Amino acid sequence: MGIVMLVTLYTSRIVLRALGVVDYGLFNVVGGVVTIFLFFNMALSAATARYLAYELGRGNQQKLNQIFSTSLNLHIGLAIILLFILQTIGLWFVSTQMVIPSHRFHAAMWVYQFSIFTMIFTVTQVPYNASLIAHENMKIYAYIGLLEALMILVIGYLIQLSPIDRLIFYAAGLMAEKILVQLFLRYYTLRKYKECRFRFIKSKKIYTELLSYSTWELIGSLSYAGQTQGINIILNLFFGPIVNAARAISVQAQVACNTLIGNFLTAPEPRIVKFYSEGKKEETFNLTFTVGKYAFVLILLIVAPATAEINYLLNLWLGTHSYPSETATFTIIILYSALVQTLTQSLLIVFRAIGKIREGNCYSGIIMLLSLIIVYITLKLGFPAYSAFWEILLANIISFFVYLFFTWRYEHFNIKRYLLKTISPLMAITFVSCMLSFLLKHTMNASFVRVIYNFIVSDLAIIGFTWLFLLQKKEKMILIRKLRQLWK
């Protein structure tokens, strides 16, 4: 995962230089219009993954095949509906409402169409991906993730040799890459898992189960889509594609963090769902909170020193003065948001296992949609672009506590112990480590040596604080035993 993260970051540098700031921003905001409609897909995806993992825990092979086939039918129908919406309402919005330089309008339309075709394949791929996750087959994801990263890097280099418009070439290349990877995954899944053999299912009960669960997932997915792509569109309306480029670069840093902890949050999910389906509630919550705690610390090892050294790191990554001026501020706030979302994502795993997602998603969705309205109003009043990211960060924090409250309400786990033994130490470690990183920044002149020094000292402090104040005695004994095994 570390290799994928480094390749992804380097690819961003290559693509930004090849396309330029304006085209880089256009690609992200125009493609984002398509992505925002995928909140329908995210809802069905969560339902499919949850039901497949649940039935695996029960060992019901026939029901597994019924859920897979039903899910595939629903996703094909969804792809057709989204295609119609995007070629009508979506096309009107991109053509008439968005801020696109007139000389790049033709290229932007090609980007939009390629994004739609990519979306169709992505939507119908979901049941296959859900099956891999339910079977905890993370190894294939690791290999495919590395392959994808390398393929996109090659496309980035080929942009400079393109005989056609560079933006069009890049969009077409990404579409081809996605389709090839998804076709391979379908072939692999069909060969490996019997339940992935498609049968036409007429049972209304299964359709109703999936759609009923998805209805409430839909609200949570809508809030996520609004937070990620909705804010991108609002920024375009007020500031144009250059600020979109700044946000796109900043999001790459968040994507790199998410890539690094991807297995931490994805691999345990089927096990957590199976624990819950078997009635092992204590194991369910212990694993959930442990995963969230470790994932948070892993991200903090990057975020604390990186936010302090952000200007030097951006110059090292992208080249001096080759990125919009807002990028540094955006990146700092987005990285803080990544920390909060790590805790929220760990809660969502157990939330889906419980299956009672209605109220939590409803309230969280309202918070996120209200935050977008507030973003629009504040920007209309003349506030700077970075204010939007602070507002989204605040909404993320409130949303986390909403999910925490409803998880406690449904299962009555020891919320006081969780807040005192997990959240409070994490917040204290975050505050101290970030302050330490910013203090270390002022001990030396800007240089690569200072950055390395900051990372080493900050990370050692985080590891030390984690050992002293966060890990339980049992966790320390397990770590000591594993370290001894590695030493031998």
C-alpha positions as CSV (number, residue, x, y, z in Angstrom):
1,M,0.0,0.0,0.0
2,G,2.9,2.3,0.7
3,I,4.2,1.8,-2.9
4,V,0.7,2.6,-4.3
5,M,0.6,5.8,-2.2
6,L,4.0,6.9,-3.5
7,V,3.2,6.1,-7.1
8,T,-0.2,7.9,-6.8
9,L,1.5,11.0,-5.5
10,Y,4.2,11.0,-8.2
11,T,1.5,10.5,-10.9
12,S,-0.3,13.6,-9.7
13,R,2.9,15.6,-10.3
14,I,3.3,14.2,-13.8
15,V,-0.3,14.8,-14.8
16,L,-0.5,18.3,-13.3
17,R,2.6,19.3,-15.3
18,A,1.3,17.7,-18.5
19,L,-2.2,19.1,-18.4
20,G,-1.6,22.4,-16.6
21,V,-3.5,23.9,-13.7
22,V,-6.7,24.8,-15.7
23,D,-7.1,21.5,-17.5
24,Y,-6.3,19.6,-14.3
25,G,-9.0,21.5,-12.5
26,L,-11.5,21.0,-15.3
27,F,-10.9,17.2,-15.4
28,N,-11.7,16.9,-11.7
29,V,-14.8,19.1,-11.6
30,V,-16.4,17.9,-14.9
31,G,-15.7,14.2,-13.9
32,G,-17.0,15.1,-10.5
33,V,-20.5,15.9,-11.9
34,V,-20.7,12.2,-13.0
35,T,-19.3,11.0,-9.7
36,I,-21.9,12.9,-7.6
37,F,-24.6,10.7,-9.1
38,L,-22.8,7.6,-7.9
39,F,-24.3,8.1,-4.4
40,F,-27.1,5.8,-5.7
41,N,-24.5,3.2,-6.4
42,M,-22.7,3.7,-3.1
43,A,-26.0,2.9,-1.3
44,L,-26.6,-0.3,-3.2
45,S,-22.9,-1.3,-2.8
46,A,-23.1,-1.1,1.0
47,A,-26.3,-3.1,1.0
48,T,-24.8,-5.8,-1.2
49,A,-21.6,-6.1,0.8
50,R,-23.5,-6.3,4.1
51,Y,-25.9,-9.0,3.0
52,L,-23.2,-11.1,1.3
53,A,-21.0,-11.0,4.4
54,Y,-24.0,-11.8,6.6
55,E,-25.0,-14.9,4.6
56,L,-21.4,-16.0,4.5
57,G,-21.4,-15.9,8.2
58,R,-24.5,-18.1,8.2
59,G,-23.1,-20.5,5.5
60,N,-26.1,-20.1,3.2
61,Q,-24.8,-20.7,-0.3
62,Q,-28.2,-20.5,-2.1
63,K,-29.1,-17.2,-0.5
64,L,-25.6,-15.9,-1.4
65,N,-26.3,-16.6,-5.1
66,Q,-29.7,-15.0,-4.8
67,I,-28.3,-11.8,-3.3
68,F,-25.5,-11.6,-5.9
69,S,-27.9,-12.1,-8.8
70,T,-30.5,-9.7,-7.4
71,S,-27.8,-7.1,-6.8
72,L,-26.5,-7.4,-10.3
73,N,-30.0,-6.9,-11.7
74,L,-30.5,-3.8,-9.6
75,H,-27.1,-2.3,-10.6
76,I,-27.8,-2.9,-14.3
77,G,-31.1,-1.0,-13.9
78,L,-29.4,1.7,-11.9
79,A,-26.7,2.1,-14.7
80,I,-29.5,2.7,-17.3
81,I,-31.2,5.3,-15.1
82,L,-28.0,7.1,-14.4
83,L,-27.1,7.1,-18.1
84,F,-30.4,8.8,-18.9
85,I,-30.0,11.4,-16.1
86,L,-26.4,12.3,-17.0
87,Q,-27.2,12.6,-20.7
88,T,-30.1,15.0,-20.0
89,I,-30.0,17.0,-16.7
90,G,-26.2,16.4,-16.2
91,L,-25.3,17.5,-19.7
92,W,-27.4,20.6,-19.4
93,F,-25.7,21.6,-16.1
94,V,-22.2,21.1,-17.4
95,S,-22.9,22.9,-20.7
96,T,-24.7,25.9,-19.2
97,Q,-24.0,26.4,-15.5
98,M,-20.4,25.5,-14.9
99,V,-17.4,27.9,-15.3
100,I,-15.5,26.4,-18.3
101,P,-13.1,28.5,-20.4
102,S,-14.6,28.8,-23.9
103,H,-11.5,27.4,-25.6
104,R,-11.7,24.2,-23.5
105,F,-15.4,23.6,-23.8
106,H,-15.0,20.9,-26.5
107,A,-12.4,19.0,-24.4
108,A,-14.6,19.3,-21.3
109,M,-17.5,17.6,-23.2
110,W,-15.3,14.7,-24.1
111,V,-14.2,14.3,-20.5
112,Y,-17.8,14.3,-19.5
113,Q,-18.7,11.5,-21.9
114,F,-15.7,9.4,-21.1
115,S,-16.6,9.8,-17.4
116,I,-20.1,8.5,-18.1
117,F,-18.9,5.4,-19.8
118,T,-16.5,4.7,-17.0
119,M,-19.4,5.2,-14.5
120,I,-21.5,2.6,-16.3
121,F,-18.8,-0.1,-15.9
122,T,-18.1,1.0,-12.3
123,V,-21.8,0.6,-11.3
124,T,-22.2,-2.9,-12.8
125,Q,-18.9,-4.0,-11.2
126,V,-20.1,-3.5,-7.6
127,P,-21.6,-7.0,-6.9
128,Y,-18.3,-8.6,-8.0
129,N,-16.2,-6.3,-5.7
130,A,-18.7,-6.9,-2.9
131,S,-18.1,-10.6,-3.2
132,L,-14.3,-10.2,-3.0
133,I,-14.7,-8.1,0.1
134,A,-17.2,-10.5,1.7
135,H,-14.7,-13.4,1.2
136,E,-11.9,-11.2,2.7
137,N,-9.9,-11.6,-0.5
138,M,-7.7,-8.5,0.1
139,K,-4.7,-9.9,-1.7
140,I,-6.2,-9.5,-5.1
141,Y,-7.1,-5.9,-4.2
142,A,-3.5,-5.2,-3.2
143,Y,-2.2,-6.5,-6.6
144,I,-4.9,-4.7,-8.6
145,G,-4.3,-1.5,-6.7
146,L,-0.6,-1.5,-7.6
147,L,-1.4,-2.5,-11.2
148,E,-3.8,0.4,-11.5
149,A,-1.4,2.9,-10.0
150,L,1.3,1.9,-12.5
151,M,-1.1,2.0,-15.4
152,I,-2.2,5.5,-14.6
153,L,1.5,6.5,-14.2
154,V,2.1,5.2,-17.7
155,I,-0.9,7.2,-19.0
156,G,0.5,10.3,-17.3
157,Y,3.8,9.9,-19.1
158,L,2.0,9.2,-22.5
159,I,0.0,12.5,-22.2
160,Q,3.1,14.4,-23.4
161,L,3.4,12.2,-26.5
162,S,-0.3,12.4,-27.3
163,P,-1.1,13.4,-31.0
164,I,-4.5,14.6,-29.8
165,D,-5.7,17.1,-27.2
166,R,-4.0,16.1,-23.9
167,L,-7.1,16.4,-21.7
168,I,-9.1,14.2,-24.0
169,F,-6.3,11.7,-24.2
170,Y,-6.0,11.5,-20.4
171,A,-9.8,11.0,-19.9
172,A,-9.8,8.3,-22.6
173,G,-6.8,6.6,-21.1
174,L,-8.3,6.5,-17.7
175,M,-11.6,5.1,-19.1
176,A,-9.7,2.3,-20.9
177,E,-7.7,1.5,-17.8
178,K,-10.8,1.2,-15.6
179,I,-12.6,-1.0,-18.0
180,L,-9.7,-3.4,-18.5
181,V,-9.2,-3.8,-14.7
182,Q,-12.9,-4.3,-14.1
183,L,-13.2,-7.0,-16.8
184,F,-10.3,-8.9,-15.2
185,L,-11.9,-8.7,-11.8
186,R,-15.2,-10.0,-13.2
187,Y,-13.4,-13.0,-14.8
188,Y,-11.4,-13.7,-11.6
189,T,-14.6,-13.6,-9.4
190,L,-16.6,-15.8,-11.7
191,R,-13.9,-18.4,-11.7
192,K,-13.3,-18.4,-8.0
193,Y,-16.8,-18.0,-6.4
194,K,-19.8,-20.2,-7.3
195,E,-22.3,-17.7,-6.0
196,C,-21.3,-15.2,-8.7
197,R,-22.9,-17.3,-11.4
198,F,-25.8,-15.0,-12.5
199,R,-29.4,-16.3,-12.4
200,F,-32.4,-14.2,-13.0
201,I,-34.2,-13.8,-9.6
202,K,-37.9,-13.2,-9.5
203,S,-38.3,-13.2,-5.7
204,K,-39.7,-9.8,-4.7
205,K,-38.6,-10.4,-1.1
206,I,-34.9,-10.2,-1.8
207,Y,-35.4,-7.1,-4.0
208,T,-37.4,-5.5,-1.2
209,E,-34.7,-6.4,1.4
210,L,-31.9,-4.8,-0.6
211,L,-33.8,-1.8,-1.7
212,S,-35.2,-1.2,1.8
213,Y,-31.7,-1.3,3.3
214,S,-30.3,0.8,0.4
215,T,-32.9,3.6,0.9
216,W,-31.4,4.6,4.2
217,E,-27.8,4.0,3.0
218,L,-28.8,6.4,0.1
219,I,-29.0,9.3,2.5
220,G,-25.6,8.6,3.9
221,S,-24.2,8.2,0.4
222,L,-25.8,11.4,-0.7
223,S,-24.2,13.3,2.1
224,Y,-20.8,11.8,1.2
225,A,-21.2,12.7,-2.5
226,G,-22.4,16.2,-1.6
227,Q,-19.4,16.7,0.7
228,T,-16.8,15.5,-1.9
229,Q,-18.2,16.5,-5.3
230,G,-20.9,19.0,-4.3
231,I,-18.3,21.3,-2.7
232,N,-16.2,20.9,-5.9
233,I,-19.1,22.2,-8.0
234,I,-19.8,25.1,-5.6
235,L,-16.1,26.1,-5.7
236,N,-16.3,26.1,-9.5
237,L,-19.3,28.4,-9.6
238,F,-17.5,30.9,-7.4
239,F,-13.9,30.6,-8.2
240,G,-13.4,28.7,-11.5
241,P,-11.2,25.7,-12.4
242,I,-8.0,27.0,-10.8
243,V,-9.4,26.6,-7.3
244,N,-10.8,23.2,-8.5
245,A,-7.2,22.3,-9.3
246,A,-6.1,23.3,-5.8
247,R,-8.8,21.1,-4.3
248,A,-8.0,18.2,-6.6
249,I,-4.3,18.3,-5.5
250,S,-5.3,18.5,-1.9
251,V,-7.7,15.5,-2.2
252,Q,-4.8,13.5,-3.7
253,A,-3.1,13.7,-0.3
254,Q,-6.2,12.4,1.3
255,V,-6.5,9.7,-1.2
256,A,-2.9,8.6,-0.5
257,C,-3.8,8.4,3.2
258,N,-6.9,6.4,2.5
259,T,-4.9,4.1,0.3
260,L,-2.4,3.5,3.1
261,I,-5.1,2.4,5.6
262,G,-7.4,0.8,3.0
263,N,-6.8,-2.7,4.3
264,F,-7.2,-1.6,7.9
265,L,-10.8,-0.6,7.3
266,T,-11.8,-3.0,4.5
267,A,-10.3,-6.3,5.6
268,P,-11.9,-6.6,9.0
269,E,-15.4,-5.6,7.8
270,P,-16.6,-9.1,6.8
271,R,-15.3,-10.5,10.1
272,I,-17.1,-7.8,12.1
273,V,-20.4,-8.5,10.2
274,K,-19.9,-12.3,10.8
275,F,-19.2,-11.8,14.5
276,Y,-22.5,-9.8,14.8
277,S,-24.5,-12.4,12.8
278,E,-23.2,-15.1,15.2
279,G,-24.3,-13.0,18.2
280,K,-20.7,-12.2,19.4
281,K,-21.4,-8.6,20.2
282,E,-18.4,-8.1,22.5
283,E,-16.0,-9.3,19.8
284,T,-17.8,-7.1,17.3
285,F,-17.2,-3.9,19.2
286,N,-13.7,-4.8,20.4
287,L,-12.5,-5.4,16.8
288,T,-14.3,-2.3,15.5
289,F,-12.8,0.1,18.0
290,T,-9.4,-1.5,17.8
291,V,-9.3,-1.1,14.0
292,G,-10.5,2.5,14.2
293,K,-7.8,3.3,16.8
294,Y,-4.9,1.8,14.9
295,A,-6.0,3.4,11.6
296,F,-6.2,6.8,13.3
297,V,-2.7,6.5,14.7
298,L,-1.3,5.3,11.3
299,I,-2.8,8.4,9.6
300,L,-1.6,10.7,12.4
301,L,2.0,9.5,11.8
302,I,1.7,11.2,8.4
303,V,-0.7,14.1,9.2
304,A,1.2,15.7,12.2
305,P,4.6,16.3,10.5
306,A,3.1,16.7,7.0
307,T,0.8,19.6,7.9
308,A,3.7,21.4,9.6
309,E,6.0,21.0,6.6
310,I,3.2,21.3,3.9
311,N,4.8,24.1,1.8
312,Y,8.1,22.3,1.5
313,L,6.4,19.0,0.8
314,L,4.2,20.5,-1.9
315,N,7.3,22.1,-3.6
316,L,9.1,18.8,-3.4
317,W,6.1,16.9,-4.7
318,L,4.8,19.2,-7.5
319,G,7.6,21.6,-8.1
320,T,8.1,25.2,-6.9
321,H,5.2,27.5,-7.8
322,S,3.6,24.9,-10.1
323,Y,0.4,24.7,-8.1
324,P,-2.4,27.2,-7.1
325,S,-1.6,29.3,-4.0
326,E,-4.7,27.9,-2.1
327,T,-3.3,24.3,-2.2
328,A,-1.4,24.3,1.1
329,T,-4.3,25.6,3.2
330,F,-6.8,23.2,1.5
331,T,-4.4,20.2,2.1
332,I,-4.0,20.9,5.8
333,I,-7.7,21.1,6.5
334,I,-8.5,18.0,4.3
335,L,-5.8,16.0,6.1
336,Y,-7.4,16.9,9.5
337,S,-10.8,15.8,8.0
338,A,-9.1,12.5,7.0
339,L,-8.4,11.8,10.7
340,V,-12.0,12.4,11.7
341,Q,-13.3,10.3,8.8
342,T,-11.1,7.4,9.8
343,L,-13.0,7.2,13.1
344,T,-16.3,7.6,11.4
345,Q,-15.6,4.8,8.9
346,S,-14.7,2.4,11.7
347,L,-18.1,3.1,13.3
348,L,-19.9,2.7,10.0
349,I,-18.6,-0.9,9.8
350,V,-20.4,-1.9,13.0
351,F,-23.4,0.3,12.1
352,R,-23.9,-1.7,8.9
353,A,-23.4,-5.0,10.7
354,I,-26.3,-4.0,13.1
355,G,-28.4,-3.1,10.0
356,K,-30.3,-0.3,11.7
357,I,-28.9,2.5,9.6
358,R,-32.1,4.6,9.1
359,E,-31.8,7.3,11.8
360,G,-28.0,7.6,11.9
361,N,-27.8,8.1,8.1
362,C,-30.8,10.4,8.1
363,Y,-29.4,12.8,10.7
364,S,-25.9,12.6,9.3
365,G,-27.2,13.3,5.8
366,I,-29.1,16.4,7.0
367,I,-25.9,17.7,8.7
368,M,-23.9,17.3,5.5
369,L,-26.5,18.9,3.3
370,L,-26.9,21.8,5.7
371,S,-23.1,22.2,5.6
372,L,-23.2,22.6,1.8
373,I,-25.9,25.2,2.1
374,I,-23.8,27.1,4.7
375,V,-20.8,26.8,2.4
376,Y,-22.8,28.4,-0.5
377,I,-24.0,31.2,1.8
378,T,-20.6,32.0,3.2
379,L,-19.0,32.1,-0.2
380,K,-21.8,34.2,-1.5
381,L,-21.1,36.6,1.4
382,G,-17.5,36.9,0.2
383,F,-15.7,34.5,2.5
384,P,-12.4,32.9,1.2
385,A,-12.5,29.5,-0.5
386,Y,-10.7,27.8,2.4
387,S,-13.7,28.6,4.8
388,A,-15.7,25.9,2.9
389,F,-13.2,23.2,4.1
390,W,-13.4,24.3,7.7
391,E,-17.2,24.1,7.6
392,I,-17.0,20.6,6.1
393,L,-14.5,19.6,8.8
394,L,-16.9,20.7,11.5
395,A,-19.8,18.8,9.8
396,N,-17.6,15.7,9.8
397,I,-17.0,16.0,13.5
398,I,-20.7,16.4,14.3
399,S,-21.5,13.5,12.0
400,F,-19.1,11.2,13.9
401,F,-20.8,11.9,17.2
402,V,-24.2,11.3,15.5
403,Y,-23.1,7.8,14.5
404,L,-21.6,7.2,17.9
405,F,-24.8,8.1,19.6
406,F,-27.0,5.9,17.5
407,T,-24.6,3.0,17.7
408,W,-24.8,3.3,21.5
409,R,-28.6,3.7,21.4
410,Y,-29.0,0.4,19.4
411,E,-26.5,-1.8,21.2
412,H,-25.8,0.0,24.6
413,F,-22.1,-0.6,24.5
414,N,-19.9,1.2,27.1
415,I,-19.8,4.6,25.4
416,K,-18.2,6.3,28.4
417,R,-15.3,3.8,28.3
418,Y,-14.9,4.4,24.5
419,L,-14.7,8.2,25.0
420,L,-12.3,8.0,27.9
421,K,-10.1,5.2,26.8
422,T,-10.0,5.8,23.0
423,I,-11.3,9.2,21.9
424,S,-9.7,11.3,24.7
425,P,-6.2,9.8,24.3
426,L,-6.4,10.1,20.5
427,M,-7.3,13.8,20.7
428,A,-4.6,14.5,23.3
429,I,-2.0,12.7,21.2
430,T,-3.1,14.6,18.1
431,F,-2.9,18.0,19.7
432,V,0.5,17.4,21.3
433,S,2.1,15.8,18.2
434,C,0.8,18.6,15.9
435,M,2.1,21.3,18.2
436,L,5.4,19.5,18.5
437,S,5.7,19.3,14.7
438,F,5.0,23.0,14.2
439,L,7.6,23.8,17.0
440,L,10.2,21.6,15.3
441,K,9.6,23.4,12.0
442,H,11.0,26.6,13.6
443,T,14.2,25.0,14.9
444,M,15.9,24.8,11.5
445,N,15.9,26.4,8.1
446,A,13.7,24.9,5.5
447,S,15.4,21.8,4.0
448,F,14.9,18.2,3.3
449,V,16.9,17.3,6.4
450,R,14.5,19.4,8.5
451,V,11.5,17.5,7.0
452,I,13.1,14.1,7.8
453,Y,14.0,15.3,11.3
454,N,10.4,16.5,11.9
455,F,8.9,13.2,10.7
456,I,11.3,11.1,12.8
457,V,10.9,13.1,16.1
458,S,7.1,13.5,15.6
459,D,6.5,9.9,14.8
460,L,8.6,8.6,17.7
461,A,6.6,10.9,20.0
462,I,3.3,9.6,18.6
463,I,4.4,6.0,19.0
464,G,5.6,6.7,22.5
465,F,2.4,8.5,23.5
466,T,0.3,5.7,21.9
467,W,2.2,3.0,23.9
468,L,1.8,4.9,27.2
469,F,-1.7,6.3,27.0
470,L,-3.7,4.5,24.3
471,L,-2.9,0.8,24.2
472,Q,-4.4,-1.6,26.7
473,K,-2.2,-4.1,28.6
474,K,-3.5,-7.0,26.4
475,E,-2.7,-5.1,23.2
476,K,0.8,-4.3,24.5
477,M,1.4,-8.0,25.2
478,I,0.3,-9.0,21.7
479,L,2.6,-6.4,20.1
480,I,5.5,-7.5,22.2
481,R,4.9,-11.2,21.2
482,K,4.7,-10.3,17.5
483,L,7.9,-8.2,17.7
484,R,9.7,-11.1,19.3
485,Q,8.5,-13.4,16.6
486,L,9.8,-11.0,13.9
487,W,13.1,-10.6,15.8
488,K,13.6,-14.4,15.7
